[in-house]
């Protein structure tokens, strides 16, 4: 579904009223305040630079760091899931688009809003973003993946661990677009939802020690 220009303005007026009605009485002034302070500063920015600004915010990286152990276990499992060719099977430390899609399908995140096209756009976009960021700052919180992170950075068809983390951040922005909830909280909410969905999918498919290890780690995390 898409908003017409008129409907978009109505939504903005409603958002401005909900957010600022306690301190600004006039609907006109509420909308003006929203535009001047929250929309204009971010208008006409390049998508890649805006995403990097959001994804590499200190609070967002701290959220990723707090979940990185469990995310790495999930990444390592799905990096081995594509057995369609000898080449895919050899790349067991990186995640291709088949494996990325498989994770999202297992978590039931693909729908009429988050489509195959959106998934592919994120997969392709995060590789460029993560490569540029890695060149500037190899010591970011998402870069502690060792071998998993070293491989895939320069591969247009495979995700390293750090690129996988950036992909999750991008999906969180897509699935939880609420502008009045801090982005780090939305990322945290999304990751916990991902953990629950992965646990639910694999709970009756204990096919390997790696799956058992993942389920145990997720159970401990979700009990916290």
C-alpha positions as a Markdown table, in Angstrom:
| # | Residue | x | y | z |
|---|---|---|---|---|
| 1 | Unk | 0.0 | 0.0 | 0.0 |
| 2 | Unk | 1.2 | 3.5 | -0.8 |
| 3 | Unk | 0.1 | 7.0 | 0.5 |
| 4 | Unk | -1.1 | 9.7 | -1.8 |
| 5 | Unk | 0.5 | 13.1 | -1.3 |
| 6 | Unk | -2.6 | 14.3 | 0.5 |
| 7 | Unk | -2.7 | 11.3 | 2.8 |
| 8 | Unk | 1.0 | 11.7 | 3.6 |
| 9 | Unk | 0.3 | 15.3 | 4.8 |
| 10 | Unk | -2.6 | 14.1 | 6.9 |
| 11 | Unk | -0.3 | 11.4 | 8.5 |
| 12 | Unk | 2.3 | 14.1 | 9.2 |
| 13 | Unk | -0.2 | 16.4 | 10.8 |
| 14 | Unk | -1.4 | 13.5 | 13.0 |
| 15 | Unk | 2.1 | 12.5 | 14.0 |
| 16 | Unk | 3.0 | 16.1 | 14.9 |
| 17 | Unk | -0.2 | 16.4 | 17.0 |
| 18 | Unk | 0.5 | 13.1 | 18.9 |
| 19 | Unk | 4.1 | 14.0 | 19.5 |
| 20 | Unk | 4.0 | 17.7 | 20.4 |
| 21 | Unk | 0.4 | 18.4 | 21.6 |
| 22 | Unk | 1.6 | 18.7 | 25.2 |
| 23 | Unk | 3.9 | 21.6 | 24.6 |
| 24 | Unk | 2.6 | 23.1 | 21.3 |
| 25 | Unk | -1.1 | 23.9 | 21.0 |
| 26 | Unk | -1.5 | 25.0 | 17.4 |
| 27 | Unk | -1.7 | 22.2 | 14.8 |
| 28 | Unk | 0.1 | 24.5 | 12.3 |
| 29 | Unk | 2.9 | 25.1 | 14.8 |
| 30 | Unk | 3.1 | 21.4 | 15.6 |
| 31 | Unk | 3.6 | 20.6 | 11.9 |
| 32 | Unk | 6.1 | 23.4 | 11.4 |
| 33 | Unk | 8.1 | 22.2 | 14.4 |
| 34 | Unk | 8.1 | 18.6 | 13.1 |
| 35 | Unk | 9.3 | 19.7 | 9.6 |
| 36 | Unk | 11.9 | 22.2 | 10.8 |
| 37 | Unk | 13.4 | 20.0 | 13.5 |
| 38 | Unk | 12.9 | 16.4 | 12.4 |
| 39 | Unk | 12.4 | 16.3 | 8.6 |
| 40 | Unk | 14.4 | 19.0 | 7.0 |
| 41 | Unk | 17.7 | 18.1 | 8.7 |
| 42 | Unk | 17.5 | 14.6 | 7.1 |
| 43 | Unk | 16.1 | 15.6 | 3.7 |
| 44 | Unk | 18.0 | 15.0 | 0.5 |
| 45 | Unk | 20.7 | 13.0 | 2.1 |
| 46 | Unk | 22.3 | 10.1 | 0.3 |
| 47 | Unk | 20.7 | 6.9 | 1.4 |
| 48 | Unk | 24.0 | 5.1 | 2.0 |
| 49 | Unk | 25.4 | 7.9 | 4.3 |
| 50 | Unk | 22.2 | 8.2 | 6.2 |
| 51 | Unk | 22.1 | 4.4 | 6.8 |
| 52 | Unk | 25.8 | 4.5 | 8.0 |
| 53 | Unk | 24.9 | 7.3 | 10.4 |
| 54 | Unk | 22.1 | 5.3 | 11.8 |
| 55 | Unk | 23.7 | 1.8 | 11.8 |
| 56 | Unk | 27.0 | 3.0 | 13.3 |
| 57 | Unk | 25.5 | 5.1 | 16.0 |
| 58 | Unk | 27.2 | 4.1 | 19.3 |
| 59 | Unk | 23.9 | 3.0 | 21.0 |
| 60 | Unk | 23.1 | 0.8 | 18.0 |
| 61 | Unk | 26.6 | -0.8 | 18.0 |
| 62 | Unk | 26.2 | -1.4 | 21.8 |
| 63 | Unk | 23.0 | -3.3 | 21.1 |
| 64 | Unk | 24.7 | -5.4 | 18.5 |
| 65 | Unk | 27.6 | -6.0 | 20.8 |
| 66 | Unk | 25.2 | -7.2 | 23.5 |
| 67 | Unk | 23.8 | -9.8 | 21.1 |
| 68 | Unk | 26.8 | -10.6 | 19.0 |
| 69 | Unk | 27.5 | -14.1 | 20.5 |
| 70 | Unk | 24.0 | -15.4 | 19.6 |
| 71 | Unk | 24.0 | -13.6 | 16.2 |
| 72 | Unk | 27.3 | -15.1 | 15.3 |
| 73 | Unk | 26.0 | -18.6 | 16.1 |
| 74 | Unk | 23.0 | -18.0 | 13.9 |
| 75 | Unk | 25.2 | -16.6 | 11.2 |
| 76 | Unk | 27.6 | -19.6 | 11.3 |
| 77 | Unk | 24.7 | -22.0 | 11.0 |
| 78 | Unk | 23.0 | -20.3 | 8.1 |
| 79 | Unk | 26.4 | -19.8 | 6.3 |
| 80 | Unk | 26.4 | -23.6 | 5.8 |
| 81 | Unk | 22.8 | -24.0 | 4.7 |
| 82 | Unk | 23.2 | -23.6 | 0.9 |
| 83 | Unk | 24.2 | -27.1 | -0.4 |
| 84 | Unk | 23.1 | -26.5 | -4.0 |
| 85 | Unk | 26.6 | -26.5 | -5.4 |
| 86 | Unk | 30.2 | -27.4 | -4.5 |
| 87 | Unk | 31.1 | -23.7 | -4.6 |
| 88 | Unk | 28.3 | -22.8 | -2.1 |
| 89 | Unk | 29.3 | -25.6 | 0.2 |
| 90 | Unk | 32.9 | -24.5 | 0.2 |
| 91 | Unk | 31.9 | -21.0 | 1.4 |
| 92 | Unk | 31.0 | -22.0 | 4.9 |
| 93 | Unk | 32.2 | -18.9 | 6.6 |
| 94 | Unk | 30.1 | -16.4 | 4.6 |
| 95 | Unk | 26.4 | -16.0 | 3.8 |
| 96 | Unk | 25.0 | -15.8 | 0.3 |
| 97 | Unk | 21.6 | -14.5 | -0.7 |
| 98 | Unk | 20.0 | -17.9 | -0.6 |
| 99 | Unk | 21.1 | -18.4 | 3.0 |
| 100 | Unk | 20.1 | -14.8 | 3.9 |
| 101 | Unk | 16.6 | -15.4 | 2.4 |
| 102 | Unk | 16.3 | -18.8 | 4.1 |
| 103 | Unk | 16.9 | -17.2 | 7.5 |
| 104 | Unk | 14.2 | -14.5 | 6.9 |
| 105 | Unk | 11.8 | -17.1 | 5.6 |
| 106 | Unk | 12.4 | -19.3 | 8.6 |
| 107 | Unk | 11.6 | -16.3 | 10.8 |
| 108 | Unk | 8.4 | -15.6 | 8.7 |
| 109 | Unk | 9.6 | -12.0 | 8.0 |
| 110 | Unk | 9.0 | -12.0 | 4.3 |
| 111 | Unk | 5.5 | -10.5 | 3.5 |
| 112 | Unk | 3.7 | -8.1 | 1.2 |
| 113 | Unk | 5.6 | -5.2 | 2.8 |
| 114 | Unk | 9.1 | -6.7 | 3.2 |
| 115 | Unk | 9.2 | -8.4 | -0.3 |
| 116 | Unk | 11.8 | -10.3 | -2.2 |
| 117 | Unk | 12.7 | -7.1 | -4.0 |
| 118 | Unk | 13.3 | -5.3 | -0.7 |
| 119 | Unk | 15.4 | -8.2 | 0.6 |
| 120 | Unk | 17.6 | -8.1 | -2.5 |
| 121 | Unk | 18.0 | -4.3 | -2.3 |
| 122 | Unk | 19.2 | -4.6 | 1.3 |
| 123 | Unk | 21.5 | -7.5 | 0.5 |
| 124 | Unk | 23.2 | -5.6 | -2.2 |
| 125 | Unk | 23.2 | -2.2 | -0.4 |
| 126 | Unk | 24.7 | -3.4 | 2.8 |
| 127 | Unk | 27.8 | -4.8 | 1.1 |
| 128 | Unk | 28.7 | -1.4 | -0.3 |
| 129 | Unk | 28.0 | 0.3 | 3.0 |
| 130 | Unk | 29.9 | -2.2 | 5.1 |
| 131 | Unk | 32.9 | -2.2 | 2.8 |
| 132 | Unk | 33.2 | 1.6 | 3.0 |
| 133 | Unk | 32.9 | 1.5 | 6.8 |
| 134 | Unk | 35.4 | -1.3 | 7.2 |
| 135 | Unk | 38.0 | 0.7 | 5.3 |
| 136 | Unk | 37.5 | 3.7 | 7.7 |
| 137 | Unk | 37.1 | 1.8 | 11.0 |
| 138 | Unk | 38.1 | -1.8 | 11.3 |
| 139 | Unk | 37.6 | -1.7 | 15.0 |
| 140 | Unk | 33.8 | -1.2 | 15.1 |
| 141 | Unk | 31.7 | -3.3 | 17.4 |
| 142 | Unk | 30.3 | -5.3 | 14.5 |
| 143 | Unk | 33.8 | -6.3 | 13.3 |
| 144 | Unk | 34.8 | -8.8 | 15.9 |
| 145 | Unk | 33.9 | -11.8 | 13.7 |
| 146 | Unk | 37.4 | -13.2 | 13.1 |
| 147 | Unk | 37.5 | -15.5 | 10.1 |
| 148 | Unk | 33.8 | -15.0 | 9.5 |
| 149 | Unk | 34.3 | -11.2 | 9.2 |
| 150 | Unk | 37.5 | -11.3 | 7.2 |
| 151 | Unk | 35.9 | -13.4 | 4.5 |
| 152 | Unk | 33.1 | -11.9 | 2.4 |
| 153 | Unk | 34.0 | -8.2 | 2.7 |
| 154 | Unk | 35.3 | -8.0 | -0.9 |
| 155 | Unk | 32.8 | -10.6 | -2.3 |
| 156 | Unk | 29.7 | -9.2 | -4.0 |
| 157 | Unk | 27.9 | -12.5 | -3.6 |
| 158 | Unk | 28.7 | -13.2 | 0.0 |
| 159 | Unk | 28.1 | -11.5 | 3.4 |
| 160 | Unk | 30.7 | -11.3 | 6.1 |
| 161 | Unk | 29.5 | -11.3 | 9.7 |
| 162 | Unk | 29.7 | -7.5 | 9.9 |
| 163 | Unk | 27.7 | -7.1 | 6.7 |
| 164 | Unk | 25.2 | -9.6 | 8.1 |
| 165 | Unk | 24.8 | -7.4 | 11.2 |
| 166 | Unk | 24.3 | -4.3 | 9.0 |
| 167 | Unk | 21.7 | -6.3 | 7.1 |
| 168 | Unk | 19.7 | -6.9 | 10.3 |
| 169 | Unk | 19.9 | -3.2 | 11.2 |
| 170 | Unk | 18.6 | -2.3 | 7.8 |
| 171 | Unk | 15.7 | -4.8 | 8.1 |
| 172 | Unk | 14.9 | -3.4 | 11.6 |
| 173 | Unk | 14.6 | 0.0 | 10.1 |
| 174 | Unk | 12.3 | -1.4 | 7.4 |
| 175 | Unk | 10.1 | -3.5 | 9.7 |
| 176 | Unk | 9.9 | -1.1 | 12.6 |
| 177 | Unk | 9.7 | 2.4 | 11.0 |
| 178 | Unk | 8.3 | 4.2 | 14.1 |
| 179 | Unk | 10.1 | 7.5 | 14.1 |
| 180 | Unk | 9.2 | 8.3 | 17.7 |
| 181 | Unk | 10.9 | 5.3 | 19.1 |
| 182 | Unk | 14.7 | 5.5 | 19.4 |
| 183 | Unk | 16.4 | 3.5 | 16.7 |
| 184 | Unk | 18.6 | 1.5 | 19.0 |
| 185 | Unk | 15.4 | 0.3 | 20.9 |
| 186 | Unk | 13.9 | -0.7 | 17.6 |
| 187 | Unk | 17.0 | -2.7 | 16.6 |
| 188 | Unk | 16.9 | -4.4 | 20.0 |
| 189 | Unk | 13.2 | -5.2 | 19.6 |
| 190 | Unk | 13.8 | -6.6 | 16.1 |
| 191 | Unk | 16.8 | -8.8 | 17.2 |
| 192 | Unk | 14.8 | -10.3 | 20.1 |
| 193 | Unk | 12.0 | -11.1 | 17.8 |
| 194 | Unk | 14.5 | -12.7 | 15.4 |
| 195 | Unk | 15.8 | -14.8 | 18.3 |
| 196 | Unk | 12.3 | -16.0 | 19.2 |
| 197 | Unk | 11.5 | -16.8 | 15.6 |
| 198 | Unk | 14.7 | -18.8 | 15.1 |
| 199 | Unk | 14.2 | -20.7 | 18.3 |
| 200 | Unk | 10.6 | -21.5 | 17.3 |
| 201 | Unk | 11.6 | -22.7 | 13.9 |
| 202 | Unk | 14.5 | -25.0 | 15.1 |
| 203 | Unk | 13.0 | -26.2 | 18.3 |
| 204 | Unk | 11.8 | -29.5 | 16.7 |
| 205 | Unk | 14.7 | -29.8 | 14.3 |
| 206 | Unk | 17.7 | -30.7 | 16.4 |
| 207 | Unk | 19.7 | -32.0 | 13.5 |
| 208 | Unk | 23.2 | -31.2 | 14.7 |
| 209 | Unk | 25.3 | -30.1 | 17.7 |
| 210 | Unk | 25.4 | -26.6 | 16.2 |
| 211 | Unk | 21.6 | -26.4 | 16.3 |
| 212 | Unk | 21.6 | -27.6 | 19.9 |
| 213 | Unk | 24.2 | -25.0 | 20.8 |
| 214 | Unk | 22.2 | -22.3 | 19.1 |
| 215 | Unk | 19.0 | -23.2 | 20.8 |
| 216 | Unk | 20.6 | -23.3 | 24.2 |
| 217 | Unk | 22.2 | -19.9 | 23.7 |
| 218 | Unk | 18.9 | -18.4 | 22.5 |
| 219 | Unk | 17.0 | -19.9 | 25.4 |
| 220 | Unk | 19.4 | -18.3 | 27.9 |
| 221 | Unk | 19.3 | -15.0 | 26.1 |
| 222 | Unk | 15.5 | -14.8 | 26.0 |
| 223 | Unk | 15.2 | -15.7 | 29.7 |
| 224 | Unk | 17.3 | -12.6 | 30.6 |
